[in-house]
Structure formats: structure tokens, C-alpha cells
Amino acid sequence: MKILSYLLVYRRLLLIVLTPLLLLPLPLIIKTKEAECAYTLFVVAIFWLTEALPLAVSALLPAIMFPFFGIMESKQVASAYFKDFHLLLIGVICLATSTEKWNLHKRVALRMVMLVGVNPAWLMLGFMVSCAFLSMWLSNTSAAAMVMPIVEAVAQQIIRAEAEADALEMSCSNGSVNPALELDENIGECENTEWKEKQINRYNNHVANTVCTVEKENEKGKEQNLPPAEAERKGRKNKSNGILKVMCLCIAYSATIGGLTTITGTSTNLIFSEHFNSRYPGCQCINFGSWFIMSFPIAVIILLLSWIWLQWLFLGFDFKNMFKCSKKKTAREEASSRVIQEEYKKLGPMSYPEIVTLVLFILMTILWFTRDPGFIPGWSSLFPEYKSYIMDSTAALLIGLLFFIIPAKTLSRTSNGENTVFGYTPLITWKEFQSCMPWEIAILVGGGFALADGCEVSNLSEWVASKLTPIGSLPLWLIILISCLIVTSVTEVASNAATITIFLPILSPLAEAIHVNPLFILIPATLCTSFAFLLPVSNPSNAIVFSYRHLTVMDMVKAGLGVNIIGVAAVMLAIMTWIVPIFDLYTYPSWIPNIPPTNGTGL
């Protein structure tokens, strides 16, 4: 038993030592550049999937192994670790840092929820839309971390309102022992707020004892002996627990769904964009605008269907209550509305830094959309000789630089009319930027680019393409579906960024080998890599929500399985319909590099 305990404690160390040793026969026996590159790829992939080493540390292994194997020079590998992706990421993180610092995210989330309303179903949709919108521009983790405290406050207030309503109902049902009823002959007094509060305080202990008694009876298997009033209250308690679960899950899932819509919304989209533009420099079809037009309908479909699925699974999908026209609000709705309004009032009027951050955010979005929209000339056409030099990262860095220049405070006047001068402080500082910058993702992506370059230089990509050619005999939709299901399964137990980094160098030569537009396979795989909904450890958003202890693992598995199916189905629908004309997918493009002839089956 001691040996097993030691092995369990040092399992990561054993994995780090044994993985390179067990795979060592691959380069020693075959002795080709392809085998040496494959050895490096397998070692890094295993370390990524098992997280035996930190992801960023594993990503540095190609910088060590490729020079030793003579695949690439050290300076060539080093150049792969910092590309256009990193410049775009820096600009986006500047915006995210300012947004979090000045609480603009809370104002946006609360305002959107207030617009939707406080009916439980619509309240849930409001939180989902708010979180998804924030996730479009911030990281999925940040979006979930920002919105979840607000959701927790609203949910707890709902439970409190339910308890108050139960106490009031019990006090009214026990009128014979209630002296307050004898003091006032007016029955309408029961609707008075002060009277309700007195009764709640009077019978609070009685309600608590009753609830404890009900729980003990349930444990003994005597639920059938509960009086109707207690059974109804127990049903409402179960419904309250369902509300807690569904509101937590809606935040975890909407944070991921919102990230699908923009290139900068999640790291997997950025990794795909950089890989695609590096492998196919002749194609300029992937930009912020084209990706948004393609993915926004997908995200809307998944969001709405996930909302319906979660409602049905935990609360029951009640159309009558969802779309009721009555103006009278229930106790739960009043409580929710009160919490949201109080939270919004705490923010006060919109401050100067918030206004500047919002203006820069809108300006960055406009520059991204109008750089090269495709159907009309964009602002990059103002530089005809250098149009291809300007990318989304250029606009992101331009706006990001302004956050370090624009002062965070302005002059203010005292009662005497004199100006009060503040010390110059920009909207964000370098320390604040550093604390938000995901350096691990930056290095991880760089390692993926280095692996991709090594596969090209060593001709491993061509070898893989030749071996994957027989898959071309399958129908195209089946090839896409298989790739989607594989990456969706792997990403549940591995980092999303690591998964997409491993599969992109495999799927690109597959598309070339079967003579298919690479976007036909790469876009669905990239989107499905984000569908990590099953487990708390599948992605950080799930972990944040799970930490509030309202969910069990089985709750997340049941809900996540349905959302996974919805997501894959929506992606398959999109890739076979409206995405086809956007990128002209049925045409084999001229920007694909020439590869050795294969026996692939074309479309």
C-alpha cells in the first residue's frame, strides 16, 4: 500500500520521466525528421492532455527539442513564439483591464437584466444574454467571474422571498392562534406590508421547526404523511433549489457560448485565426467581421436552445407563466427586481473613466468591423500600397495604447470655483495590465505555432496527409461530424487551447489530402473545441460556477450533455447552410499550397 501511495503522490513526476523514455524508440529506430518531429509532438501533446507540467512550460519543449533534432534553428523556433496573435491579445487585454477596473461590466450586465424583466425565465435569459455579451469582448473566465456574484445575490434574495411568503401563508392559515388577526377586523389588512413583516418575525421560528420536521420525515420515508400545505411548501423549496442550479449553469454555459461570436472572444478562436493565416497567407477571408457574421447566428441558436433545455430540465417549461400578461409581480419577482435595482444604484452615475472606456470599446469594435468588411471598401483601403499589412491587431494596439495615455481623472471645481488638480494617472497602469494578461495562454499558443512550423519543415504534415487520404471516401458531412465529436470529447478532459493546438495541424493536411476547402473542417472543429460543458474541470467558467456549491457533478453532466448535443447540431447546420456562401466552401481555393498528389476523393 505504501508503494501505491508513493506512486499516487509522484504520478506527475513519473509521467514526466516515463513519457519521453517510452517514446524514445520512435526517433532512435526510424531516424527520420518526420519521426523526430512526431516524437516531439507526442511528448508535448501528452503533457498538455495530462497537465503533468504547466501548459506554458510544456509549450516551451519545442524550443529545446527542435534544435537538438536539427529540425529548426533556435532563432527560427523563437520567432514562432510571438506573432500577430499576441499583439491582438495585448490590445484586447488593455480593454478588458479598464472595463474591470472601472466596473463598466457590472453596469452593462445589470442594465441588460433590468431591460429583460424579473420573471424567473426571463431573468435567466437576461443573465445569459448579459454574460454572453461580456464574453464576446472579455475572456470567458472573466465574464463568468463578473456576473456570478450578481446572480448569487439575486438567487439568495429569491430564496429569502420564498421563505417570507411561506411564513406569511402559515400565519394566515393559523388565524385562531394569531392575536394580530383579532385586533383588526379588516381582512384587507393582510395585504399591508408592515403587517406582513410582523407576522414573519412572529412565526419565523415556527417555520424553521416545521421545515426541519419535514426533512426528518423525508429521510424516514414518510413523505406520504405530509399535510397538503407542507407538501406544497416542500415543492416550492425544491423549485427554489432548481432556480439556484439553473441560474448557475446558465452563467457557465453563456460565458462559453458568447465567446464563440468574435475572434477575440476565446483563445481557441485566436489560435485558429493565427494558424489559418500563417498556413494560408494567400487567403484574407478570416477577419473580425466575417467571423462575427458567420458565428453570431450559431451562438444565438445555441443560447436560446440551451435556455429552453435548462428550463425544461430543472424547472419545467411553463409557457403560461413565461408569457403571462398580468402586471402584478410575485414575491420572487419583487425580490429579484429589488436586488438588481439596488445593485445598479450602488454604481451611481456613470463616471468619466467608464464613459471613456465605453467610447474606446465602441471605437475598437467599429475599427474591427470596418477594416475590410468585404462588401464595401474598408478604412484599410486608405493605405492602398500597404493594405495587406494592416490587421485587426493594428486597430487593437492603437486603441490599447490610448488606455495608457488618457488620464483617469479630470479637473474638478471646488465650491470657490477653483480647479482641483489631480496627479496624472492613466486609465490603466502597466501593473494592472500585467495582472490581467494571460501569459500562460500567450506562451501556449506560441508553442502550438512552433509545433506547426516544425511539422511543415520536417514534412510530417505531408506524411499525415497521405495517410489520411482514405477518409476522403466518406461523405463530407460525416467527416465534419466525426472531427467535431472527437474534439468535443477531448476538450472535456483537456484544455481548450491545448486541444485546438493539437488538432489544427492534423485537420489542415486532412482537408488538403481529400481536396476540400480547409475551412469546411477547421471552422466546425474550432467552434466545437469550446463545447466543454460536462465537468467542473472542463473549463474555468464551469469551475467558477461550481465553486458556489449549488451544483453537483451529475447536475452539470446531465445539463452539459444536452448543451453539447445542441452545440454540435447547430454547428453542423451552420456549416452546411449559411457558412457555405460566406466563404464559398464548395470551391477548392487557389490559396492552398501545392501538396504531393494523392488518391483523395474530391467533392
DODOPA-385172 format. One record per atom (N, C-alpha, C): residue in one letter; x, y, z. Coordinates in steps of 0.1 Angstrom, whole numbers, plus 5000, padded with zeros to 4 digits. Layout:
REM residues N
AXYZ...
REM end
This chain:
REM residues 603
M500849885000M500050005000M500950135000K502050125007K502950245007K503450274993I503750164985I504250184972I503150254963L501950214965L500850274957L500650414961S500750444974S500650584979S501750674973Y502950614973Y504050694967Y503850724952L503450614945L503150634931L502050734929L501050734937L499950834936L500450974938V501350994948V501851124951V502751174940Y503651084935Y504651124925Y504151084911R502851074908R502451034895R502851134884R502751254887R503151354877R504651344873L505451324884L506951314881L507151184873L506551074876L506650954868L506250974854L505151044852L504651074838L505651154831I506251254837I507251344831I508451264827V508851174835V510151094832V509850984822L508750914824L508550794816L508050824802T507250934800T506750964787T507850974776P508851064779P509951074769P510750944767L510950864778L511650744777L510950634769L509650614771L508850514764L508750554749L508750674746L508550714732L509950724725L510950714732L512350734726L512650644714P512150514714P512450434702P511950494689L510950574689L510450634677L511550714669P512250804675P513350874667P514650784666L514850694676L516050614675L516050504665I514850454662I514750334653I514450384639I513550484637I513150524624I514150624619K514650714627K515750804623K515450894611T514250954611T513951044601T513451174607K513451284600K512951414606K511551404609E510751334601E509351314604E509151244618A509951144620A509751064633A510251154645E511351234643E511751314654E510751424657C510151484647C509151584649C507851514656A507551394651A506451324657A506651294672Y507951264675Y508351234689Y508051364698T508551474693T508351604700T506851634702L506051614691L504651634691L503951554701F504251424702F503651324711F503951364726V505151394728V505551434742V504851554747V504851654738V504151784742V502651764743A502051684734A500651664735A500251584747I501051484751I500651404763I500851494776F501851584776F501951674787F500851774788W500351814776W499251904776W497951844781L497751724776L496451654779L496351614794T497551574799T497551534813T497951644823E498451754817E498851864826E499851824836A500751734832A501851694841A502751804844L502951894834L503652014836L502652134833P502952244839P502052364835P502052374819L500952414814L500752424800L501852504793A502152624799A503152704793A504552644793V504852574803V506152504804V506252394793S505252314792S505252214781S505352284767A504752394766A504852464753A506252514749L507152514759L508552554756L509352444751L508852324752L509652204748L510152204734P509252254724P509752254710P510952344709A511052454717A512252534716A513552464720I513352364728I514552284732I514852164723M513752094719M513951964712M514151984697F513552084690F513752104676F515252134673P515952224680P517352244677P518152124679F517852044690F518651924692F518451824681F517251814675F517051714665F517451774651G517851894650G518251954638G517051984629I515852004634I514652034626I514552184623M514852264633M514752414631M515852474640E516452584635E517352664643E516652724655S517452754665S516852814677S516152944674K516753034666K516153164663K514853144655Q514853044647Q513653014639Q512452974648V512752884658V511752844667V511352964676A512253044680A511953154689A510953254682S511153274669S510253364661S508853324661A508653194663A507253134663A506453164676Y507153204686Y506553224699Y505953364701F506153454691F505553584692F505053624678K503753624676K503253664663K502153764664D501453784653D500353884652D499253854663F499053724666F498053694677F498353764690H499653764694H500053824706H499753974707L499954044696L499654184695L498154214696L497354134690L495954144691L495454114706L496054014712L495753984726L496054094735I497254164733I497654274741I496554384741G496154424729G495154524727G493854494734V493454374733V492154324739V492254324754I493354284760I493554284774I493554424780C494154514772C494054654777C492654704779L491754674770L490354704771L489654624783A490054504784A489454424795A489854474808T491154514809T491654564822T490954694826S490754784817S490054904820S488554884823T487954784816T486554754818T486354704833E487254614837E487054554850E487454654861K488454734858K488954834869K487854934872W487154984862W486155094864W484655034865N484554904866N483154844868N482154874857L482654894845L481754904833L481054774831H481654664834H481054534831H479754514840K479854554852K478654544861K477554634856R477854754852R476754844847R476054784835V476854724826V476254664813V475454544817A475954464826A475154334829A473854374836L473954464846L472754494854L471754564845R472154654836R471254724828R470554634818M471254534813M470654444803M469654354810V469954314823V468954234830V467754314834M467954444837M466754524840M465854544828L466454544816L465654564804L464754434802V465354324805V464654194803V463454174812G463554204825G462554184834G462954084845V462054064855V462353984866V461553854867N460753824857N460153684856N461253584856P461253474864P462353384866P462953344852A462053304843A462553254830A463253374822W462653484822W463253604815W464453654822L464453644836L465553684843L466753604840M466553474839M467653384835M468153414821L467253444812L467653484798L468453614798G468053704807G468753834808G470153814813F470353724823F471753704827F472553634817M471953544809M472653474799M473053564788V472153654783V472553754773V473653844778S473553894791S474553984796S475853914797C475953794802C477153724803C477753694789A476953654780A477353624766A477953744760F477253864762F477753984756F479154024761L479254014775L480554044780L481653944775S481253824774S482253714769S482753744755M481953814747M482353844734M483653934733W483854014744W484954104744W485954074755L485554004765L486453974776L486653814775S487553774784S487753624784S486453564791N486253434787N485153364793N485153354808T486353334813T486553324827T486153454834S486653574829S486353704834S484853724834A484253694823A482753714822A481953644833A482353514835A481653434845A481953484859A483153524861A483553574875A482853714877M482653794867M481953924869M480453904872V479853824865V478353814866V477853724877M478653624881M478253524891M477853584904P478653684910P478253744922P476953814922I476553874911I475253934909I474153834909V474453724902V473453614901V473253554915E474353534923E474253484936E473353564945A473653704944A472853794953A471353784949V471053784936V469653774932V469053644936A469753534934A469253404938A468953394953Q469853444961Q469653434975Q468453524980Q468253634973Q467153714976Q465853644972I465853574961I464653494957I464353394968I465353314973I465053224984I464553284996R465053404999R464553475011R463153515009A462753564997A461453604995A460453484996E460953364991E460153244992E459853215007A460853225015A460753195029A459753295036E459853415032E458953515037E457453485033A457353445021A455953415016A455453295023D456253195026D455853075033D455453115047A456253195054A455953235067A454553315068L454353405058L453153475058L451953385056E452153295047E451053195044E450653115056M451753075064M451452995076M450753075086S451153205088S450553285098S449053315095C448753325082C447353345078C446553215080S447153095078S446452975079S446252935094N447052995103N446852965117N446153085124G445153135118G444453255123G443953245138S443553125142S442953105155S443953135166V445253115164V446253145174V447053265172N446553345162N447253465159N446553595165P447053655175P446353765181P446253885172A447153895163A447154005154A445854015146L445353895142L444053885134L442853935142E442953915156E441853955164E441854105166L442954175164L443054315167L442454395155D442354335144D441854415132D440854335125E439654395123E438554325117E438654335102N439554415097N439654435082N440554335076I439954245069I440754135062I441754185053G441454305047G442354355037G443654395043E443754405057E444954435064E446054335061C445654215057C446654115054C447554155042E447154255034E448054295023E448954405027N448854455040N449754565044N451154515046T452154585041T453554545042T454054535056E453754635065E454154635078E453654515086W452354485083W451654365090W452454245086K452754225073K453454105069K454754095076E455554205078E456854185084E456654145099K455654195106K455454155119K455154005120Q454353955111Q453953815111Q455153725108I455953775099I457153695095I458053685107N458253795115N459153785127N458553695137R457153695139R456453615149R456553475146Y456553435133Y456453295130Y457653235124N458753315124N460053265118N460553135124N460553135137N461053015144N460152895141H458852925141H457852815139H458052755125V458352835115V458652785101V459852705101A460952745108A462152675107A461952535113N461252525125N461052395131N460252305122T459252365115T458452285106T459252235094V460152315089V461052265078V461952155082C462452165094C463352055099C462551925101T461351945106T460451825108T460151755095V459951835084V459651785071V460851705066E462051765068E463251695063E463451565070K463251555083K463351435090K462351325085E461151365083E460151275078E460551225064N461151305056N461551255043N462651155044E463551175053E464651075055E464150945060K463050945067K462450815072K461450755062G461350815050G460450765040G458950785043K458650895050K457250915053K456651035046E457051055034E456651175026E455151175024Q454551055023Q453151045020Q452251095032N452851115044N452151155055N452151315057L452851385048L452851525049L451551585046P451151685053P449851755050P450051835037P448951865030P449051935017P449852065018A449652145028A450352275029A451852255030E452252145038E453752125039E454252065026A453551985019A453951925007A454152034996E453252134997E453352244987E454552324990R454752355003R455952435006R457252355003K457252225005K458452145001K458652154986G457552154978G457652164963G458252294960R457852404967R458452534964R459952544968K460252474978K461752464982K462552394971N462052284966N462752214956N462852304943K461752384941K461852474929K462852584931S463052624944S464052724946S465452674944N465652544948N466952484946N467152464931G466052434923G466252434909G466552564903I466052674908I466352804903I467852834906L468352804917L469752824920L470652744910K470252624907K471052544898K471052594884V469852634879V469752674866V470352804863M470352894873M470953024872M472453014872C473052924880C474452894880C474952844866L474152744861L474552674849L474452774837C473452864837C473252954826C474453044825I475053084836I476253174836I477453094830A477652974835A478752894830A478752874815Y477552834810Y477352804796Y477352924787S476653034791S476653154783S477953224782A478853214792A480153264791A480953194780T480753074778T481452994767T480753024754I479453034754I478753054741I479053194735G479053294744G479353424739G480753444733G481653364738G483053374733G483153314719L482153244714L482253194700L482053304690T481453414693T481053504683T482153594677T483153614685T484253704680T485553634680I486453684671I487853624670I488553644684T488253754691T488953774703T488153724715G487053664713G486153614724G486753504732T487553414726T488153304733T489453264727S490353204734S491653174729S491653084717T490652984717T490652894706T490452964692N489553064692N489353144680N490653214676L491353274685L492553344682L493653244677I493653124683I494653024678I494352984664F493052954661F492652924648F493053024638S492753154641S492953264632S494453274628E495253264638E496753274636E497253154628H496753034632H497252914624H496752924610F495552964607F495052964594F495753074585N495953194591N496553294583N498053264581S498653194590S500053154588S500253044578R499352954578R499452834569R498952874555Y497952964554Y497453004541Y497453164540P498653214539P498753364538P498053424526G497853344516G497153404504G495653424506C495153374517C493653394520C493553504531Q492753604528Q492453704537Q491053714541C490353594541C488953584543C488553574558I489553544567I489253534581I489653664588N488653744592N488853864599N487753884609F487753994617F486754004627F485354014622G485154084611G483754094605G483253964600S484053894592S483553774586S483253664597W484153654607W483853564617W482653594625F482353724628F481153764635F479953724627I479953754615I478753724606I478453574606M479553504606M479353354605M478953294618S479453344629S479253274642S478153334651F477753454648F476753514657F475453434656P474953394644P473753314644P473853184651I475053124651I475252994658I475153014673A475753124678A475753154692A474253184697V473553254688V472153284692V471353154693I471453064683I470752944683I471052854696I472352844698I472852764710I472352824723L472352964724L471953034736L470453004739L469653024729L468253014730L467852864733L468352774726L468052634728L468552584742S469752634746S470252604759S469352654770W468852774768W467952834778W466652754779I466152704768I464952624769I465252484775W466452434772W466852304777W467052304793L467652414797L467852424812L466552454819Q465752534813Q464352554819Q463652424820W463552344810W462852214810W463452114820L464752114820L465452014828L465252034843F465352164848F465252194862F463952254867L463252324858L462052404863L460852364856G460952304844G459752274836G459452404827F459252374815F459052494806F457552534806D457252634813D455852674815D455552794807F454952774795F454752894786F453752994792K452752934800K451753024805K452353134815N453253084824N453853184833N454853264826M455553214816M456653284810M456053404802F454953384796F454353494787F453153554792K452953544806K451753604811K451753754810C450553814809C450453954807C450054024820S449953954831S449554024843S450654114848K450254234852K451154334857K451654314871K450854234879K451154204893K452354104894K453354144902K454554064903K454453974915T455053864914T455053774926T456153814936A456153754947A457153794958A458553764952R458753654945R460053634939R460453734929E459553774921E459953884911E460254014917E459454044928E459654174935E461054174941A461454054947A462754044954A463854054944S463753994932S464753994922S464954144917S463754204914S463854344909S464454434919R464154414932R464754504942R466254484943V466754364943V468154344943V468954404932I468454384920I469054434908I469054584908Q467954644912Q467954794912Q468854844923E468954784934E469854824945E471354814940E471654704934E473054684929E473354794918Y472354824910Y472654924900Y472855064906K472055094917K472155224923K473455244930K474055134935K475355134942K476455184932L476255164919L477255204910L477255364908G476155424911G476055564910G475955614895P476155744893P476155784879P477355744871M477255734858M478355694850M479555784852S480755734855S481855814858S482655844845Y483555944846Y484355974835Y485155864829P485855784838P486655664832P485755564825E484555544831E483655454824E483255504810I482955634809I482555684796I483655674786V484855704790V486055694781V486255544777T486155454787T486355314783T485255264773L484055304776L482955274767L483155324753V483655454752V483955514739V485055444731L486055404739L487255334733L486755194728F485955134736F485455004733F484655004720I483755104719I482955114707I483855154695L484855234697L485755274686L486555154681M487055064691M487754944687M486854854679T485654834683T484754744676T484454804662I484254934660I484054994647I485254974638L486454994643L487654974635L487754824631W487454734639W487454594635W486454564624F485254604626F484254574616F484454644603T485054764603T485154844590T486554834584R487454754590R488754744584R488754694569D488054584568D487954524554D486654444554P485454504554P484254434555P483954344543G484554364532G484354274520G483354334510F482154364515F481154414505F481354554502I482054634510I482454774506I483854794510P484554894504P485954914508P486054964523G486954904530G487154944544G488155054546W488455094558W489355204560W490755164557S491055034557S492454994553S492755024538S491655054530S491955094516S492455234515L492455304526L493155444526L494655424524F495155304527F496555284525F496755174514P496555214502P496455104491P497755024490E498855094492E500155024490E500454924501Y499854954513Y500154864525Y498854804531K497854794522K496554744528K496654604534S497454514529S497654384535S498454384547Y499154494550Y499954504562Y499154524574I497954594573I497154634584I496154514587M496254474600M495454364605M494554414617D493754324622D492954354634D493854394646S494954334647S495854364658S496354504657T496454564645T496854704644T495854794651A494554774648A493554854654A493454834670A493654704674A493654674688A494754744695L495954744690L497054804696L496954954697L496355014686L496155154686L495255204697I494155134699I493255164709I493855134723G494455014724G495154974736G496155074741L496855144732L497855244736L497155364743L495955394738L495255514744L494855494758F494755364763F494455344777F495555384786F496755384781F497955424788F498255574787I497455644779I497755784777I496655874783I495355834781I494255914785I494255914800P494156034807P494156044821P492855984827A492955924839A491855864846A490955974853K491556084856K490756194863K490856324855T489856404857T489856534851T489856644862L490056764857L490056884867L488656894873S488556924885S487256944891S487257084899R486157144900R486057274906R485557264921T486157344929T485657344943T484557444944S484057454957S482957554959S483357694956N484657724957N485157854954N485357884940G485157784931G485357804917G486757774912E487557724921E488957694918E489057554913N490057534904N490257394898N491157314908T490757194910T491557104918T492357014909V493657014910V494556944901V494856814907F494656704900F494956564904F496256524897G496956434904G498156384898G497856304885Y498656304875Y498356234863Y498456084864T497356024862T497355874862T496555824850P497055744842P496255694830P495155604834L494355564825L493155474827L493655344833I494755294828I495255164834I496755184835T497355114844T498855114846T499454984841W500754984839W501354854834W501154744844K501254774857K501054664867K499654604866E498654694864E497254644862E497154554850F497754604839F497754524827F498354394829Q499554384835Q500254264837Q499454164845S498654214855S497854124864S496754054856C496354124845C495254064836C495753994824M496954014820M497453954808M497653804810P497053714802P497153574803P498453524797W499553534804W500853494798W500953354795E500253264803E500253124800E499653094786I498553154783I497953134770I498853184759A499553304761A500453354751A501553254748I502153204758I503253104756I502752974750L501552934755L500952804750L500652814735V500152934731V499852954716V501152954709G502153024714G503453024708G504052884706G503952794716G504352664714G503652584703G502352614702G501552554691G502052594678F502352724676F502852774664F504252714660A505052694671A506352634669A506152484664L505252414670L504952274666L504452274651A503652364648A503052374634A504252394624D505152494627D506252514619D507152394617G507352324629G508252204628G507652094620C506252084620C505651984612C505752014597E505752144594E505952184580E507352154575V508352204583V509752194579V510252044578S509751964587S510151824587S509351734578N508351794571N507451724561N506551624568L506351634582L505451554589L503951574584S503651704581S502351734577S501951664564E502951654554E502651584542E502551434544W503251384553W503151244556W501751204562V501351294571V500051274577V498951284567A499051384558A498151404547A497951284538S499051214535S499051104527S498350984534K498550974547K497950864554K496450884557L496051014557L494551044559L493751044546T494351014535T493651024522T492450924522P492550804527P491350714526P490050774532I490250864542I489050924548I488150994538G488851034527G488051114517G486951034510S486950904512S485850824506S484550834514L484650894526L483450914534L482751034530P481351044532P480651174529P481251284537L481251404531L481851524537L481251554550W479951544551W479251584564W479651484575L479951364571L480351264581L481751294586I482651334577I484051374581I483951484591I483151584588I483051704596I482451664610L481451574610L480851534622L481751454631I482551364625I483551284632I484551384639S485051474631S486051564637S485451654648C484251694647C483551764657C483351684670L482951564669L482751474680L484051444687I485151424679I486451394685I486951514694V486951634688V487451754696V486551784707T485251764706T484351794717T484551694729S484951574726S485251474736S486551504743V487551534735V488851564741V488851684749T488151784745T488251914752T487551914766E486751804768E486151784781E487251754792V488251694788V489351644798V490651714796A490751804786A491951874783A491652024781S492652104782S492552244780S492052274766N491052374764N490552404751N491652454742A492552534747A493652584739A494652474735A494852384744A495752274740A495152184730T493852154731T493152074722T493152124708I492852254706I492852314693I494252324687T495252344696T496552344691T497052214686I496652104692I496951974688I496351934675F495051964673F494251914662F494352004649L494652124650L494752214638L495852164628P497052124633P498052074623P497651934617I496751864624I496251734618I495151754608L494151844611L492951864603L493251944590S494252034591S494652114579S495152024568P496151934570P496551844559P495451744555L494551704565L493451624561L492551684550A492251814552A491451884543A492151894529E493451914529E494151924517E494251794510A494451684518A494551554512A493251504505I492151544510I490851504504I490351604495H491151714492H490751814482H489551884486V489451934499V488352004504V488852144510N488052244508N488352374514N488652354529P489852394534P490152364548P489152424558L488552534554L487552604563L486352504566F486052414557F484952324559F485152234571I486452204574I486752124586I487252204598L488052304595L488652374606L487652464614I486752524607I485752614614I484852534624P484252424620P483452344629P484352284641A485552244638A486352184648A486752294658T487052414653T487352524662T486252564671L485052574666L483852604674L483552494684C483652374680C483352264689C484352244700T485552294698T486652284709T486152364721S485352464719S484852544731S483752474738F483152364733F482052294739F482452204751A483052264761A483452194773A482452214784F481352154784F480152184793F479952074803L480551954802L480151844810L480651844825L481951884827L482551874840L482952004846P483052014859P483552134865P485052174861V485852064858V487252094854V487352114839S486252104831S486452124817S486852254812N486452364819N486952494817N486852584829P487552694830P487452774842P486152834845S485252864835S483952914838S483152814846N483152684842N482452584849N483052574864A484352584865A484852574879A484452684888I484352804882I483952924890I482552904895V481652864886V480252844890V480152734900F480852624898F480752504906F481252544921S482152634922S482652674935S481652734944Y480452774939Y479452834947Y478652724954R478852594951R478352484959R476852464957H476252514947H474852494944H474652374935L475652324929L475552214918L476352094923T475851984918T476651854919T477251824905V478151734905V478751694892V477751634883M476751564888M475751504879M474851604874D474551714881D473751824876D474451874863M475751904864M476451954853M476551864842V476751734845V476851634834V475551624826K474451614833K473151604827K472851724818A473051844824A472751964816A473751984805G475051954807G476051974797G475951884786L475551764788L475351664777L474351724766G473251774771G472251834762G472751954755V473552044762V474152164756V475152124745N475952014748N476951964738N476251924726I475151844727I474351804715I473851924707I473252014715I472752134708I473852214701G475052224707G476152294701G476652224688V476852094689V477352024677V476252034665A474952014669A473952024659A473852164652A473952264660A473952404655A475152424646V476352374649V477552394641V477352324628M476852194629M476652124616M475652194607L474552244613L473552314605L474252434598A475052504606A475652634600A476652604589I477452504591I478552474581I477952414568M476752364569M476152304557M475152404550T474952524556T473952624551T474652754549W474452844559W474852984556W476353014556I477152924562I478552954561I479152924547V478452834539V478952804526V479052924517P478053004515P478253124506P479153224512I479353234525I480153334531I481653314527F482053194527F483453164523F483653084510D482453064503D482552984491D483152854493L482652774502L483252654507L483352544496Y482452534487Y482352424477Y483452444466T484152554466T485152584456T486552554463Y487352464456Y488652444462Y489552564459P490052634469P490652764467P492052754461S492452864454S493752864448S494852904459W494452954470W495452994480W496052874488I495552754486I496152634493I497452604487P498452584494P499752544489P499752414482N500552394472N500652264465N501152154474I500552034473I500951924481I501151804471P501951704475P502151594466P500851524462P500651474450P499451414445P499051294454T497751284457T497351174465T496151104458N495651004464N494450934458N493150984465G493151104470G492051154477G490851164468T489651164474T488451174467T487951314468G487751384458G487251524458G485751534461L485251654461L483851664464L482951614453
REM end
